[in-house]
Amino acid sequence: MSAIMSKNDICNAEGCAPAPSSLDANKTFIFFIRIIPSLLAMVCIIIGGIISMFAIIKYRDSAILLFLSALFGLFGIIFVLVEFLVPH
């Protein structure tokens, strides 16, 4: 059986089929596997940075990990701004 199947075949309960080879056929797969988790991660980084900046300013908290998460949040905000403002 392994000689018949290729390593890129997609198998389910009905059987095996060859994997799509063109980018158009993989567009939905790439969208759900790469783009959506990346956007969610960036949103979480920005929200975490904003919350940590809020804690530093309002409650005058001085934990090292709080400053570290604020720095990551600041880098996330800068990354998003540069991504939209600078042409590729």
Residue pairs with C-beta under 8 A, 6 or more apart in sequence:
5 11
5 16
6 18
6 19
8 18
8 19
9 16
9 17
9 18
9 19
10 16
10 17
10 18
10 19
11 17
20 26
20 29
42 76
42 79
42 80
45 72
45 73
45 75
45 76
46 73
46 76
46 77
46 80
47 73
48 69
48 72
48 73
49 69
49 70
49 71
49 72
49 73
49 74
49 76
49 77
50 73
52 66
52 67
52 69
52 70
52 73
53 70
53 73
53 74
55 61
55 66
56 62
56 66
56 67
56 70
